[in-house]
């Protein structure tokens, strides 16, 4: 089984397009019409959809880590700093995550990419 990804509004469209070419289930905030939601409401929405959020927004990473400490449930977050890797690296790592993990493995998890 694969996991379904959710792309924050800050993620370049090229990442989404390349993942879709690799048959990864991806939904964007723009497609879901949630680009105006606050971070905490978007994290709740992603959890409701049982998707793992990919973001390049450091505030989102901090929010997810705060929720971990507080014991609040969320369906997982993957963080990739905008200057931390190339589009190709992000696509490769997201494809690996999507194809090699299960949704329950991501509950309350925060992961950083690109992998080194």
C-alpha positions as CSV (number, residue, x, y, z in Angstrom):
1,X,0.0,0.0,0.0
2,X,1.1,3.6,-0.6
3,X,0.5,6.7,1.3
4,X,-1.4,9.7,-0.1
5,X,0.4,13.0,-0.1
6,X,-0.9,16.6,0.4
7,X,1.1,19.5,-0.9
8,X,1.2,22.7,1.0
9,X,0.7,25.9,-1.1
10,X,4.4,26.7,-0.9
11,X,5.5,23.5,-2.8
12,X,6.6,24.0,-6.4
13,X,4.1,22.5,-8.9
14,X,7.0,20.7,-10.6
15,X,7.3,18.4,-7.5
16,X,3.6,17.5,-7.7
17,X,3.7,16.9,-11.5
18,X,6.7,14.6,-11.3
19,X,5.2,12.6,-8.4
20,X,1.9,12.2,-10.4
21,X,3.9,10.8,-13.3
22,X,5.2,8.2,-10.9
23,X,1.6,7.3,-9.9
24,X,1.8,8.9,-6.5
25,X,-1.6,10.0,-5.1
26,X,-1.1,13.8,-4.6
27,X,-3.6,16.5,-3.6
28,X,-2.6,20.2,-3.5
29,X,-3.9,22.9,-1.2
30,X,-4.9,24.8,-4.3
31,X,-6.9,21.9,-5.7
32,X,-8.5,21.4,-2.2
33,X,-9.3,25.1,-2.0
34,X,-7.6,25.3,1.4
35,X,-4.8,27.8,0.5
36,X,-6.4,30.4,2.8
37,X,-6.7,28.1,5.8
38,X,-4.5,28.7,8.9
39,X,-1.8,26.2,9.4
40,X,-3.5,24.4,12.3
41,X,-6.8,24.1,10.3
42,X,-4.9,22.8,7.3
43,X,-3.1,20.2,9.5
44,X,-6.5,19.1,10.8
45,X,-7.8,18.9,7.2
46,X,-4.9,16.8,6.0
47,X,-5.5,14.5,9.0
48,X,-9.2,14.3,8.1
49,X,-8.2,13.2,4.6
50,X,-5.6,10.7,6.0
51,X,-2.8,12.2,3.9
52,X,0.7,13.1,4.8
53,X,1.5,16.8,4.4
54,X,4.6,17.9,2.5
55,X,5.6,21.4,3.2
56,X,8.6,23.8,2.8
57,X,7.2,26.2,5.4
58,X,9.2,26.1,8.6
59,X,6.2,27.3,10.6
60,X,4.4,24.2,9.7
61,X,7.2,22.0,10.9
62,X,7.2,23.9,14.2
63,X,3.4,23.5,14.5
64,X,3.7,19.7,13.9
65,X,6.5,19.3,16.4
66,X,4.4,21.3,19.0
67,X,1.5,18.9,18.3
68,X,3.8,16.0,18.9
69,X,4.7,17.4,22.3
70,X,1.1,18.1,23.2
71,X,0.0,14.7,22.1
72,X,-2.4,16.1,19.4
73,X,-3.1,13.7,16.6
74,X,-2.1,14.4,13.0
75,X,-1.5,12.2,10.0
76,X,2.2,13.1,9.5
77,X,4.3,15.9,8.1
78,X,7.3,15.8,5.8
79,X,9.5,18.9,5.8
80,X,11.9,19.9,3.1
81,X,13.7,23.3,3.4
82,X,13.5,25.2,0.1
83,X,17.2,25.6,0.0
84,X,17.9,22.1,1.4
85,X,17.6,20.1,-1.8
86,X,16.7,20.1,-5.5
87,X,13.3,19.4,-7.0
88,X,14.7,16.0,-8.1
89,X,15.9,15.1,-4.6
90,X,12.5,16.0,-3.1
91,X,10.7,14.0,-5.8
92,X,12.9,10.9,-5.2
93,X,12.5,11.0,-1.4
94,X,8.8,11.6,-1.5
95,X,8.3,8.8,-4.0
96,X,10.3,6.4,-1.7
97,X,8.2,7.5,1.3
98,X,4.9,7.2,-0.6
99,X,5.7,3.7,-2.0
100,X,7.5,2.2,1.0
101,X,5.5,3.2,4.0
102,X,2.0,2.8,5.5
103,X,-0.4,5.5,6.7
104,X,-0.3,4.3,10.3
105,X,3.5,4.7,10.4
106,X,3.0,8.4,9.8
107,X,0.7,9.2,12.7
108,X,2.2,12.1,14.7
109,X,5.5,11.7,12.7
110,X,7.7,14.5,11.4
111,X,10.4,13.7,8.8
112,X,13.0,15.8,7.1
113,X,14.0,15.5,3.5
114,X,16.1,15.3,1.4
115,X,17.6,12.1,2.9
116,X,21.4,12.3,3.1
